[in-house]
Amino acid sequence: MALSNTLTNLRRGFHPTFWVANGMELFERLAYYGQATVLSVFLRDHLGMNEFQAGQLSSIFGGLIYLLPIFAGALADRFGFRRAFSFAFLVLCIGYFLIGSTGMDPFRTLYGGIPIYWALVVILIFTAIGGSFIKPSVLGTVAVTASTEYKSLGYAIYYWLVNIGAAIGPLIAYFVRDSIGIQYVYLVSSLSCLLMLFANLAFYKEVQERAGAPVESLGQKMKNLVVVLGNGKFMVFLLIFSLYWITFWQIFIIVPFFIKDFISRDAPFEIIQSMGAWGIMILQLVINWMTKNVSTRAAIVAGFAVSSLCWLIIAIHPTVATIIAGIIVLSIGEMTQAPRYYEYISGLAPPGQQGLFQGYAFLPIAIGWLVGGNLAGWLYTTYAKGSDTPAHVFLAVLVIGVAATLLMWLYNSIIGAQERRAGGQTA
């Protein structure tokens, strides 16, 4: 009887489009994280680039795919989430295939005479443009398809499903790389996005609540982008948050390099990297329930502090076991703060601007990739490659994590004091 009531409440609390959008997000994340776990190794070991070049290309792709949602969110609000999804999945399908083709024998003549680095710059930018429409469209859909009392649960479900994709994608990537070659991981990602293109066309329906929202001109939406930039407190908050993501993305650059160079060239680095996603998949709803009465700002500081311990655990004695333990600890910190963060951003958005504000929610992730990818190449060659103490590279990442925690605590203290003086409430 209790299970029946729960299922009834879930049906009432979420519009059917909620489940369609989140289902598509699951497969998109499967595609993204499947290729993301192998990208740096694909660039260095398969295409012959160095760590600096691999870091730069990772920065371009990861940075843009999370920076462009600021603009893509405004366009998605204007033209509708269904159209945005269709455009995104079509471009991703083509883009992932082109990335993989740079390492496939049948296409060598196609790239003959073209510097492969610059060919990939173009391909990665193209792919990122498509991918940038996914996040604001999914999160915008969640905002208008979850009832008020189920909003927090809705974002937790979203984040949980994201991490199912983030867990399964690297697992598939490992078996594909091990059996037929690392370049064919991108073919799997391409096929996943093609399937979601068809799913979107067949099942996604625009929601009535969204249809009744104020419709602004595209020019007004572009103006709103600048207006949001003028919110000083919000932008400082996002910039501090970007330090967290600089450390997070080292899981996908420094960690696979370190595993292959200092632990074992045959280790399943894709599966090791995915341990955080498995942890979130198992524990996210539990952590959401445990922290539901914790304020957003307190949850973010706690998440930062716990995540920083990841790098200390690995640095003390870097082995496969300690790297897995560290990544799981990082995931506990991530699942403490991430869903509440998106809920907080949603609460700031006026009607009809959910996509716009959710696009800005990804600015810290973009900065984290843009800075973190380039920084990773320098950190790895400076503190790990050719060093007698390669584990010191993880201490360098730890310093950034500690700085992020302290700055966020200081920000909360200052903003909280200002709000109390003004008679406002702390978020």
Stockholm file with secondary structure:
# STOCKHOLM 1.0

chainA/1-427         MALSNTLTNLRRGFHPTFWVANGMELFERLAYYGQATVLSVFLRDHLGMNEFQAGQLSSIFGGLIYLLPIFAGALADRFGFRRAFSFAFLVLCIGYFLIGSTGMDPFRTLYGGIPIYWALVVILIFTAIGGSFIKPSVLGTVAVTASTEYKSLGYAIYYWLVNIGAAIGPLIAYFVRDSIGIQYVYLVSSLSCLLMLFANLAFYKEVQERAGAPVESLGQKMKNLVVVLGNGKFMVFLLIFSLYWITFWQIFIIVPFFIKDFISRDAPFEIIQSMGAWGIMILQLVINWMTKNVSTRAAIVAGFAVSSLCWLIIAIHPTVATIIAGIIVLSIGEMTQAPRYYEYISGLAPPGQQGLFQGYAFLPIAIGWLVGGNLAGWLYTTYAKGSDTPAHVFLAVLVIGVAATLLMWLYNSIIGAQERRAGGQTA
#=GR chainA/1-427 SS CHHHHHHHHHHHHBCHHHHHHHHHHHHHHHHHHHHHHHHHHIIIIISCCCHHHHHHHHHHHHHHHHHTHHHHHHHHHHHCHHHHHHHHHHHHHHHHHHHHHTTCGGGTTTTTTSCHHHHHHHHHHHHHHHHTTHHHHHHHHHHHHBCGGGHHHHHHHHHHHHHHHHHHHHHHHHHHHHHTCGGGHHHHHHHHHHHHHHHHHHHCCCCHHHHTSCCCCHHHHHHHHHHHHTCHHHHHHHHHHHHHHHHHGGGGTHHHHHIIIIICTTSCHHHHHTHHHHHHHHHHHHHHHHTTTSCHHHHHHHHHHHHHHHHHHHHHSCSHHHHHHHHHHHHHHHHHHHHHHHHHHHHHCCTTCHHHHHHHTTHHHHHHHHHHHHHHHHHIIIIITTCSCTTHHHHHHHHHHHHHHHHHHHHHHHHHHHHHHHTCCCC
#=GC SS_cons         CHHHHHHHHHHHHBCHHHHHHHHHHHHHHHHHHHHHHHHHHIIIIISCCCHHHHHHHHHHHHHHHHHTHHHHHHHHHHHCHHHHHHHHHHHHHHHHHHHHHTTCGGGTTTTTTSCHHHHHHHHHHHHHHHHTTHHHHHHHHHHHHBCGGGHHHHHHHHHHHHHHHHHHHHHHHHHHHHHTCGGGHHHHHHHHHHHHHHHHHHHCCCCHHHHTSCCCCHHHHHHHHHHHHTCHHHHHHHHHHHHHHHHHGGGGTHHHHHIIIIICTTSCHHHHHTHHHHHHHHHHHHHHHHTTTSCHHHHHHHHHHHHHHHHHHHHHSCSHHHHHHHHHHHHHHHHHHHHHHHHHHHHHCCTTCHHHHHHHTTHHHHHHHHHHHHHHHHHIIIIITTCSCTTHHHHHHHHHHHHHHHHHHHHHHHHHHHHHHHTCCCC
//
